[in-house]
Amino acid sequence: MLDAEPQLDVAAPLSTSEDADVVVVGGGFVGLWTALTIRELSPAAKVVVLERDVCGGGASGRNGGFVMSWWPKIASLLAFMDVEQALFLARASERAIEELGDFCEQHAIDAHFRRAGWLWTSTSEAQGDSWTATVEACAKLCVRPFEHVASEEVARRTGSGIHRAGVFERSNGTVQPAALVRGMRRLALKRGIRIYENTPVLEISRECPSIVRTDKAQVRANAVVLATNAWATAIPEIARLIVPVNSSIVVTEPIPERLRSIGWTGGEAITDSQLMVNYYRTTRDGRIAFGKGTGALSRGGIIDETFSHHAESCAMTEQDFRRTYPMLAGVRVTHAWSGPIDRTYDSLPVFGTLSGTQHIHYGVGWSGNGVGPSRIGGKILASLALERKDEWSGCALVGRRARTFPPEPIKYIGGSLVRGAVRRKECREAAGAVPRTFDVALAKLAPSGLEDKS
């Protein structure tokens, strides 16, 4: 969590059994957007949110706060849908950024929303102009979300000469994610949505209405929405669609004067072009939040300490921060944490309905880009839960045949081998050395990253 942490007011756990029209399992961005959208579409609907921790306690409160579109994934979208649908979803993801800013303003949510754009950069010769194919794919569709930035300009705007080239997507923004999710939670409670925290779900019956059982009580509901991010691996039908990998973030002490001295004052979100991507930005109080897709896995996909504070991953992240900003060697890192990412093979989400049911719906696979697109996810899942036939329930992300991962323990063993190869390959490339052929070959087996790279 970044900047001053908002005050936490924990809701009581579910203690008595209830009936609902829709029960949403998971109180992060996807779950809360779904609940809020259901209330907009059907104001009389009784909506219950069950959260195993506190709202935002998972990925929604621990991410880097990048609010991005799906334009960097246009090739992946076109791989399984037609041009019309790809443009619809890419434009919807861009619109979601603006909608998020309007939402915060309308409801007086101080989530530090800032729309200063995103710089997609290369920081080694091996990364090259990795965005070329994506920019060309957009041009063929007569859209131009990216602007080329000269090498001198990208080094100036990022405050680091390690950046060799880049493109800029103007529509993107940043937020303080914990402040956003807590603002959404306050609004949900105000609108009559019942939220129960510290309430892990133990069992969901498949008949309709479903009985959603917790340790002390249960909710009977006509529709169920599963919005549990990486924790969805507990559901066998979903487990092979995603692999939980960690990402880690380090945050510096406030250094506004130092940021001005190196020229990093524009507020842009920045990533490099590694598969184990570095992503970083400044905060409102003058800190640097520097994250890395460190990619550690756990045996059996269990969400354990690997996804809370993984010392090796946090050290790896700080190492890359020091390499990127060597002139800040004396600046202290004051916070460090890890979080879970529910990665799909193509790094786009999958929506569906559990087999044998017509009323238990899920949306998983945000793959590290959920802050903005989760608003779209809320629209899709709300339409599915309310049985609406519209552009959201009928979009190409619903019911798509996504590539699956192998079963455990192959997923863990193979994933760990591939992660090691990617790490060794990118370490050598960062040092200007040629990676080993074996590592290059094994790294090609890794799932797609945050962007479609050339």
Steps between C-alpha positions, in 0.01 A plus 500: 500500500632840405508839672314557828285194560126570523333420829376141511150437634445124488149364446375223726516143370184320394344353814136432405361336187354723230328494163620706205438544131874499430793405720842623389796303632798737519514864609768637269461718193316237293263402778417856603455622140267205444295576812478872420400433140228256606355767729503751212327260262260352754463733801270261684742206479632368829878471462738343753881515478703240690870577546744258665726785621413869472385662178813564297711270717610302195632630170266801491671672791856386427557587135704781349196716423541501121170571321561362153308410186505188285660672198835332582314166470329569167675210326391261775142623469506452123627144549157379615246763390412709197614857440169650611513326838869578551442868436193497724695358794814708447292818480296393801822450699617849406159642590518322836799716595299817449201344677719422799608862528140618471393242760755626752399861442127431517525308827777706662741206513852633548677215322780725369374443145733661250482460125860566401541217250725196474848462354578158353879491478799282421792492740738265318603430143325162517165666569531706182184675382280227645181698433544512120257218417237642736528849354475355148198290595328813630585691183337228287184558703531877440556574869806665648503479880881507514738790435868441425739663746859578403774330701623825655145594595417166663821518705412854609140422592587187697798655676727213399736452207438126511193562285600469134171556316126496560143571403242693699133416553335822609171358630646304792507605864598407854315466830566418863337156480417452868329840510299411190378164624405644837314784333311246289421304815359807675278573202382139483396508866326833445301345214376216715740228390569271794872436549641239737876494553717232662247256354666227295265291286528127572254352251263600220221264401430474129123483508296818454461677730853432624593468864825686564633367829742675734629384839216660697210548260389479139348708222238361263512678166352471152832602340861470609796699370853374565742794507784348698804573280783252564300325773283357220755217469304334783227426242613206284310617193680836506839389633651413163397831342739696721831472678554713814833683479631765731596857431694714746523873570747714692423858600753768588491771758355832373758669274316775307811719468709211366228417247510859378877488476495196269211638296235237582213739560229412244326230702513245220468131572800315354576142403792340324468216248620203701270203540567528873396858456617795707221753564541820693354839576518788743242561773327816609729538801816466289590134540597250233290184487705248303351161416616189322313201364720265700292198405557268799253213530378284787449125503147407404407862432438557870493870588761511775773741615645494149223747422532722806868571564742285304846608612683377189255677268511825697881492489489437125268797459721732702801386298329605177396831657863573593615404150241729339570797730864470613508871581255426786727247670467668840119514492338267753238241412237527774238248386505172308235237432386233257161426352325238284434518126255259337677462166344341193706381203417810295471739799135580427211408729258212454131519588267206520237300683587186695402186310174345605369836623341806345542732796860470632721736302870587519749752368869418548838560340565873537871425458629817665272743315180509700464850641338650191362191321334376821232761431423312179507177698237639734274580206544153350438315827203719594336427165565128540362497856187692397454286186515805276563446130716797411838604361673396822357153559543431128854631460782279375664467843203297624527125453814520291717191455811615682818296499539309824801428719605143580376343824697504823775417578609553138375859513722583797808308388483617139409855598795520738739377230368755250514779759864420572586505129324835449680650798844381385433611142387849599781546753756430229321728254491782756878466535547509123595132481365234270260261680551127484319316222333264747355790699375675186323183386343434841394865542287470184268271695403781737149648482448831323591812696333831583546613138518317166867538421667473159 
